[in-house]
Amino acid sequence: MGTDRPTALVGQPATGSASEVLLAALKLGITCFGGPVAHLGYFRAEYVGRRRWLDDARFADLVGLCQFLPGPASSELGIAIGITRAGLLGGLAAWVGFTLPSAVALTLFALLVRGGDLANSGWVHGLQIVAVAVVAQAVWTMARTLAPDRPRATLAILAAIVMLLTQSPVAQVALIVAGAAIGWRLLTVERNDKAPAVAVSVGRKSALVAWILLIGLLVGLPILRRIIAAHWVALADSFYRTGALVFGGGHVVLPLLQSAVAAPGWVTTAQFTAGYGAAQAVPGPLFTFAAYLGAVEGPMPNGLAGAAIALIAIFLPAFLLVVGTLPLWEVLRSRPSVGNALRGVNAVVVGLLIAAFYNPIWTSAINHPADAALALAAWGLLAVGRLPPWLVVALAAGGAAAAGLH
């Protein structure tokens, strides 16, 4: 499939290697704390700021695309960046690198489920605090780029107000759609404001195969589950449907996961809660919580097979969606009307970042003046000191533990 001709007509083909994508994503998988919103800040710092694989406009385009898709938005963004850099293998490498560290950690925790309450550890609280600094830096940088004028700044502020008042995943999707409609009708794309197209080594045939697999598995797995009374089929079906149908990503997936594993009695409430607490203490996407659930439940030997099935099943729809949509996106984004809509979507994304900066990022991390002081120091190290995010993460975690913050 990787031999298809790129659909984009402007720009150079991807020239990177899957190995460099894997190393970059693995670094992010080890250092990205704070949930999907914070991940955008880490991704921008690494892929736009440090490696310069793409610019802010291109990054925003991919953020807008992934916000429209169901599933884990930050993982989809990483896959999309990996594909534009190194083709399908690059997308796979981006997923493996970003996902593997937290998946391994949570699988090991599942095998040693009698662990303590990590959520109250000082170093874990430090990771929450540094997420405040990372998101603040992302909001500041993206606002200057994506909402620089009065119309777009107004749209971003209104989106933030609505999201702060509703805190609803449905409202998030509605705001993105509204931003696209407002941008399409009211925001004019200037000739020099259009981001250059970037060729991706995924063609239309590959996209078609991805869509066939996506829909075929969504329809076929429930049928197969009725025909074959095998636990691994039921496990794959439950986690695949969760990954394919959840919008908003992040913590939105928790009710669906609880229903998927608690209703059939695979996981107890105590096991589910313990795993969720551990998931807050590891980097990477929250969807790797599926690895814990697959490892802690059922009759699988040692839980390793269950972890692998649950993990692959919940992320597979995201990979297929990106592969199926990215070539079409490359064609559509070059049209003026789509450019108008993207300006509106990007402004709304800034507003969503502002709302998320307060809740849950700020509200879950800042409990005392000392927390705010540490967050400000971390932001200064990022914005003024230009230290790498992984180093700031380590310093904040160590500082919070040494100061006894929790």
C-alpha positions, 0 to 999 in steps of 0.5 A: 500500500505504501507504493501508492502515488501521493495525492497532493500535487504541491510540495515534496514527498516525505523524505524522513525515515520510520526510525527517526519517527520512532525515536521522536515518538518514543521520546514523546511517549516517555515525557508527554504527561497531562492528557490529550490537550497537554499532548498538543503542547508537547507535540508542537514543541517537538515536531514544530519547534525542535525538529521543524518537520512542519510549521504551525499552519500545517500543524494546525491543519492536522489538529483540525483534521484529528479533532473531527475524527472519533478516537484519541485525537493526540494519537491520531495527530502523531500518526498523521505527522508520522505518515507525512514524514515517512509514509505508512511505516512512519505512521505505525512508528509514531503510534508504537513510539507514543503508545508503548511506554505507557502501555508497558507500564500499565500492563506491568501494573495490572500484573502487580495490581496490589500497588499503592495509591499513585495519584497522591504521590508528590512526583505525580502531582509534579507531572500534573503541575508541569502540564499546566506550564506546557498547555499555557505555552501551547495556548500562548503560541497557537493563539498568536498564530491561529487567532491573531486578528479580531474576528478569530480572537473573538471566535476563540474567546466565545468558544472558550466561554461556551466550553467552560460553561458546558464541559460537554464532548457534544459541545466540543464537536458542535463548536468545531462544526460551528467554527468551520461554518463561520470560517467558510462564510465569514473568514477570507483566506488571503493568498499568502495565508495558505499553507503549502501542500505536503505530499503524503505517501498514502494514495487513494487505493490505500485510503479505500482499503482503510475505509473497507477495513474500518467499516468491515471490522465494525460490522463483522466483529459483532457477527463473529462474536456471535458465531465464535464463542471465544473470549479474544473475539469478544475482547477485540469487539468491545475495545474496537467499537469503543475506539471507533465510536468515542468522540472527544478522546481522553477521559471521554472514553472512560464511561464506554470502557467501564461499560465494555468491561464491567457489564460482562463482569470482566473487571471489578469496580475496584480493579477499574478504579485502581487502573484509572489511578495508575493511568494518571501517573504514566505518560502517553495517551489515556487510551493505553488504559485498555492495556491494563484492562486487557491484562487484568481481566479474563483467562488470558495467560499472564494477561499479556495476550489480553493486553495486546488484543485490547490495545491493538483493538482500541487504537486500530480504528484511529490508524485506519481513520487517519490513513483513510482521511489524510489523502482526501484532506490533502486535496480538500485543504487546498481549496479556498472554501476549505481554507476559510473553514480551517481558519474558523476551526483553528480559532475554535481549537484555540478556544478549546485549549483555553477552556481545557487549560482551566478545566481540567488542567489547572483545576486538577493540578493547582491546589496551593500557591506553591503549586502555582509557583512551581507551574510558573517556574516550569513555564519560565523554563519552557518559554524563556529558558528554552529547556527541553520539555522532558527536562522540565518534566523531570525538574517539576516532578522532582521539585514537587516530590522534594517540597512534599506537594500533593 
